[in-house]
């Protein structure tokens, strides 16, 4: 006997999930890019930066006639990685479906709910792994000179941090991820506002701030999380931004590659939709329900800790 969910094809669920991702992208991974890997575990090549910056004397490179050129090599090593599988589902039963004008509308809402939840999970995974102390080559506690103070020369501080990394690694940081309260506080910064007068919009956006800092990209970790239990009521005491008061300044190459110097990547085993796989599972014993499940196989990976600096207590 045919069931109501027989008309819901996996391709429809996949298309809904893909469209929702396009309209609501996981923006922090635009700055901290994802790189495809074929296995759930394995090894990545590592290099010693000293080999890439060592020069010696200029005269050592001069040749005459049939002289042999100066030669060298670079050391390589390996470091392990393990991707974790994250899954989440929502069961849509017949009674709930009948509250909608069409079963397709009901499935659309549930699919978007699943994708949204997994997006929050990915944001929290990123925050826990990378937006914290003890991960990067430098941690800078900005309690004594917070960016939220109007007179703080934030532009110079970003430039100083970038120059330190460049002097030590040969790569200048070109991207930043900051919390929502950080970018909000910069709207009242004297130096930032002075630069903003020279723009046509006079509105502080991520792109304009990136230009002021001489970075190619800034993204904002603006995910909101509620700790209230199922059936509880969200309040300002249990619902807030997932992370606050910090920023990550780092280097990422123009074309992400596991064999290029980079602060790190989000390693991901890509499915048909890029960042997320979806599937439908008939659940006839649960009031003729259909289970809509999403999954992501990913892991944040620090490739070059010296290429990033974590700034905290900015607000």
N, C-alpha and C positions, 0 to 999 in steps of 0.2 A: 504494500500500500504506500502510495506517495505521501511524503511528509511536506510540511510547508517550507522547510529549509532546503528541500531538494533544488529549488530554483536559485538558491544563493550559491553561485559558483566561486571557487577560490580566486579566480582572476578578478572578480568584482571586489572582493575584500582587499586584494593586493593593490588594485587601482585606487581604492579609497585611502588606504594607508599611504601610498605614494603621494597622492595629491595633498593629503594633510601634512606630510613632511615637507613638501615644497612650500606650502603656505605658512608653516610653522617650523622652520628649520632649527636644528640644534646648533645655534650660532657659534658657541664657543669652539666647536670643532672646525669652524672656518679658519680660525686663528691657529688653533693647535690641530693640524690636519690629520686626517686618517689615512693610513696606508694599508693596502690589501696584502694579506698573507694567505698562503694556501693551506697551512696546517694550523691546528689549534695550539701546537707547541713546537719549539725548535730553538735555533740559535741565530743570533744576529752578529754580524761582523762589527768589531770595534777597532779603532785606530788611535795611535798616540799622536796628539796634536803637535808634540815637539818635533816629530819627523817632518811635519808640513811647514814648520816655521824656521827650522835650522838652516842657516846660510853659510856661516864661516867667513872666510876672506874672499873678496871679489876676485882677487888675482888667481885663486884656485880654479876659476872657471875659464881662464884664458888658455887657448890652445894655439900651437904653432905647427904648421905643416901637418904631419901625420900623427901628432900627439893624440893620445887617447883622452876622450872627454872625461870630466869628473862624473862619477856615478854614486848612487846611493839607493836605498830602498826604504820602505816604511813598514813598521811592525804592525801585525794584525793579531787580533784576539777574537774571542767570541763571548757572548753573554746570553743566557737562556731567557726565553719568554714563554708565557703560558696565557692563552686566552681563556676567559671564563664565559660561560653561557648564561645569559639572563633571559628569563621568560616570564610572561604575565598573560593572564587570560580573563575573559569575561564571558559568562554563560547567559545567553539570551533564550529564555523559555517562551512557550507559546503565549502564556497569559501576558507577559510583558510586551511581546511583539504585537499583540492585538490592541494595545494602547496607541499604536501608531497607525497612520493612514496607509502605510505599505510596509511590508517586511524589509524592503531595501533601505528605507529610512531608519528603521530600528537597527539594522546591521551597520549602517554608516555611523550612527552615534556610538555604538559599542566599539567599533573599530577605532574611531578617533580617540575614545577613552583609553584604549589599550596602548595606542601609539604615544599619547600624551604621558601616560604613566611611565612607559619605558624611557621617554625623553627625560623625565625628572630623575629616574634611576641613573641614567648616563651622566647627567649633570652632577649628581651627588658622588658618583664613582670618580669623576674627574676632580671634584673638589677635595675629596678625601685623599686621593693619591698625589695630587700635584699642587694644590693651593694650600700648602702647609709648610711648616719648618722642617729642616732635616733632609730635604729632598734635593735642593739646588745648591750650587756652589757657594752662593751667598744668601743669607737671610738678613734682612735689614729691618730692625724694629724702629719704627718712625714715631714712637710715642713723644719724644722730645720736640720733634718738628713735624706735626701732622699736616697733611695736605689740606685738611678742612679749615686750617687757619688762613684767613684771607691773604695775609702778607707773606706766606711761605712761597719761596721761589721754586715752584714745582717744575717749571720748564728746565731750570738749571739742574735740579736734582735728578730728573730723568736722564738728561744729557750726561751727567757725571756717572751715573750707574751704567749707561750704555758704553761710555768711553772706557771704563774699567774692564768690562767684559771684552771689548774689542782689543784692548792692549794686551790682554792675557791669552786670547784665543785667535785673534785675527779676524773674527766675525763680529759685526756690530749688530746688536739686537734690533729687530725691525718690527716686532709685534708685541702686543700687550693684551692681557685679559684682566679686567678690573671689575670689582663689585659695583652694584648699582649705587650704593651710598657714596662711593668714591667719586664717580662721575657727576653725581648730583651736587656734591660739595664743591666741585671745581667751577660750577656756575657762579660762585661767589668769590673766586680767587682773583686777586687784583691783577696779577700778571696775565692770566688767561683772558680775562675780560678786556685787557688792553689790546691783546693780539686780536681778539674777536671783533674789535671795531673796524679792522681792516678787511673783514669778510662782507660779502653781499647780504647774507641772511641775518647776521648778528645773533644767530642761535647756535649754541654749543651742541654739536652732533659728534658722533663717534669719528666720522671721517675728518671733520675739522680739527678735533682734538689730536687725532693721529698726525695730521699735517703740522700742527703746532709743535708736537713732540718729535717731528721728523721720523715718524714710523709709517710703515705701509698699511698697518691695520690695527684697529682696536676693537675688541668685542667685549660685551658686558655679561658677566655671570649674574643673571637676573631671575633665576629660578626661585619660586616660592614654595615652601614646604610647610605642611601642617602636621603637628604631632598629635592631633586630636584622634581619639579612637573612632571606630565605626559607629555611626549614629550620634556622635558627639557634635558639639557646636564650635565652629571656628571662632576664636577670639584673637585679639592682638597679643595675648599671652602665649598662645600655642601655634600661631601662624605668622610667619615672617620670611624674609629672604633667607635662602639656604646658607648664604655666606655673606660676610660683611667686612668692610674696613681693610681690604687687602687688594693687591695687584701682582701680577706675574709679568715681568719684562723678559723677553727671550728672543732667540734667533731661530728663524725657520727659513730654509732655502726656497727659492722661487718655484722649483719643481720638487715636491716631496719624493724622497728616495731613501731607502734604508742604507745606501752607500754614500750618502752626502752628510757632511757635518750639520747637525741640527740639535736643538734642545731636546726634542722628543716628538713622538707621534702617538696617535691613538691607533693601535694595531687592531685591525678588524678583518674578520673572515666574511667577505661580502656575499650576500644573497642576491636574489633577483632584483630587490629594491634598493640595493646599495647598503643602507645601514640597518635595515630591519627585514626579517622574514615574517610572513604571516601564514596561518593555515586555519582551516575550519574543521571541527570535529563534531559529528552528530552525537548527541547525548539523549537518546530517546527515553532513557529511564529517569531523566531529570525534567519531567513535564515537557517532553518533545523539545528539548533545548538544542541549540547549536553553540558550541564553544568556539570563540574567536580568540586565537592565541597569537601573540607576537614574540619574537625572540631576536636577541642580538648577541653576537659572539665578538667580544672586544676586550681590550686591556690597554690602559694608558702606559706608555713606555718612555722612560727617560733615557735618551741616547747620549746626550752630552750635558751633564749637570752644570759644567762651567759656563754654558751658554745661556743660563737663566739666573735671574735674581728674584727672590720672593720678598715683597714689601708688605709689611703688615702694621696694624695700628695706625692706619693712615687717616682714620676719622675718629 
